[in-house]
Amino acid sequence: MRGVQDNHTPPTGDSGKPRPVRTYVRRSGRITESQKRDYDALASRWCVPARDGRPLNFPEMFGNDNPVVIEIGFGRGNATAQIAAGNPGVNYLGIEVFTGGVGHLLGEIRRLGLANLRIIEGDALELLAGRVPDGSVAGFHLFFPDPWPKKRHHKRRLLRRPRTDLLAAKLTPGGGICFVTDIADYALSARAELDATPGLANRFPGFAPRQTWRPETRFEAKGTAQGREPLELVYEKRPESACIPTG
Ligand SMILES: C[S@@+](CC[C@H](N)C(=O)[O-])C[C@H]1O[C@@H](n2cnc3c(N)ncnc32)[C@H](O)[C@@H]1O
C-alpha cells in the first residue's frame, strides 16, 4: 500500500464530481507473458463485459438456474478454480480488477475444463450496485481482501458499511457471506460491521471454525509463512438458513 494517496477528502475528477473511494489500487504492468497469452485467447469466451450496462442475467450467463456465488477480489484465482471444480452444481462469478489475475484464472478455467465459472474484470462494488439484481446471489466469498492497515485508509476496506448493506441486499434469503483475513484488527472491525448490518446474522457465536471446503489462497500462504493465522466469519441472510457459499 506504499505511496497510496489518502482519499479522505475525495479529489474531484474532470466532471467535478467527488471520486469514489476505491477498495483497491490498480497496478499496471504486472502481467506475465503466459497470463497475457491466456487473457488474449480466452477472455472473449469466459469474461463477461463489465460495462454493458444491462442487469446481469445469471441463467443466461451460465445456461442453467443453479445458485450463483460471487467472489470479490480473487487475485490469481487458484482457490476460485478449485472451489468451482469441486462444486459443479454451483455457478461461480469471480470479479477482479487485476488483469494479470484474470489471465491466470482464465488459464485455470481452460486447464480444468470448468463450465461453471465466469469472470468480470472490474470493480465489484460498481457491478453490484449497478448490475446485480437484489436477492439474486447465493453467496459471497471474500478471501483476504486488502486490509488497508493505516487508520486513514480504513474507509477503503471492503467489509465496512454501507458496503456490507449492499452485499446483504444482493443475497438470496438463506444466502451467506464468507470472509477471511489474517489481520486481526480487520477481522474485529469486519465482525462489528457485519453485526451492525440489518438482515445478517452470524452463523457462529464469534469467529467461524476453519471452513474446510476453502482451499488455501496465495495471500493466505504468504501470511502463514509470516506466522499469521486466518480468522473467518460466516454470516447468513437469515439465521435459520444453511450457508450456501460452502459450496
Ligand atoms: C490482497 S488480494 C487477495 C487475493 C486473493 N483473494 C488471495 O487471497 O490470494 C485482494 C484482491 O482484491 C482485489 N480487489 C479489491 N477491491 C476490489 C473490488 N472492488 N473489485 C474487484 N477486485 C477487488 C485486488 O485487486 C486484489 O487482487
The ligand as an SDF file (V2000), in Angstrom:
LIG
                    3D

 27 29  0  0  0  0  0  0  0  0999 V2000
   -4.9790   -8.9540   -1.0250 C   0  0  0  0  0  0  0  0  0  0  0  0
   -5.5610   -9.5370   -2.5520 S   0  0  0  0  0  0  0  0  0  0  0  0
   -6.1920  -11.1720   -2.1630 C   0  0  0  0  0  0  0  0  0  0  0  0
   -6.3330  -12.0380   -3.3770 C   0  0  0  0  0  0  0  0  0  0  0  0
   -6.8640  -13.4620   -3.1180 C   0  0  0  0  0  0  0  0  0  0  0  0
   -8.2260  -13.4280   -2.6180 N   0  0  0  0  0  0  0  0  0  0  0  0
   -5.9710  -14.2450   -2.1800 C   0  0  0  0  0  0  0  0  0  0  0  0
   -6.3750  -14.5000   -1.0340 O   0  0  0  0  0  0  0  0  0  0  0  0
   -4.8610  -14.6170   -2.6120 O   0  0  0  0  0  0  0  0  0  0  0  0
   -7.0730   -8.6270   -2.7720 C   0  0  0  0  0  0  0  0  0  0  0  0
   -7.5450   -8.5780   -4.2100 C   0  0  0  0  0  0  0  0  0  0  0  0
   -8.8120   -7.9360   -4.2440 O   0  0  0  0  0  0  0  0  0  0  0  0
   -8.9030   -7.1650   -5.4320 C   0  0  0  0  0  0  0  0  0  0  0  0
   -9.9500   -6.1390   -5.2080 N   0  0  0  0  0  0  0  0  0  0  0  0
  -10.0110   -5.2380   -4.2070 C   0  0  0  0  0  0  0  0  0  0  0  0
  -11.1260   -4.4990   -4.2850 N   0  0  0  0  0  0  0  0  0  0  0  0
  -11.8080   -4.9560   -5.3820 C   0  0  0  0  0  0  0  0  0  0  0  0
  -13.0340   -4.5810   -5.9890 C   0  0  0  0  0  0  0  0  0  0  0  0
  -13.7860   -3.5850   -5.5020 N   0  0  0  0  0  0  0  0  0  0  0  0
  -13.4280   -5.2390   -7.0950 N   0  0  0  0  0  0  0  0  0  0  0  0
  -12.6650   -6.2450   -7.5990 C   0  0  0  0  0  0  0  0  0  0  0  0
  -11.4960   -6.6540   -7.0640 N   0  0  0  0  0  0  0  0  0  0  0  0
  -11.0610   -6.0040   -5.9700 C   0  0  0  0  0  0  0  0  0  0  0  0
   -7.4980   -6.6180   -5.6200 C   0  0  0  0  0  0  0  0  0  0  0  0
   -7.2420   -6.2830   -6.9660 O   0  0  0  0  0  0  0  0  0  0  0  0
   -6.6410   -7.7910   -5.1420 C   0  0  0  0  0  0  0  0  0  0  0  0
   -6.2780   -8.6400   -6.2250 O   0  0  0  0  0  0  0  0  0  0  0  0
  1  2  1  0
  2  3  1  0
  2 10  1  0
  3  4  1  0
  4  5  1  0
  5  6  1  0
  5  7  1  0
  7  8  2  0
  7  9  1  0
 10 11  1  0
 11 12  1  0
 11 26  1  0
 12 13  1  0
 13 14  1  0
 13 24  1  0
 14 15  1  0
 14 23  1  0
 15 16  2  0
 16 17  1  0
 17 18  1  0
 17 23  2  0
 18 19  1  0
 18 20  2  0
 20 21  1  0
 21 22  2  0
 22 23  1  0
 24 25  1  0
 24 26  1  0
 26 27  1  0
M  CHG  2   2   1   9  -1
M  END
$$$$
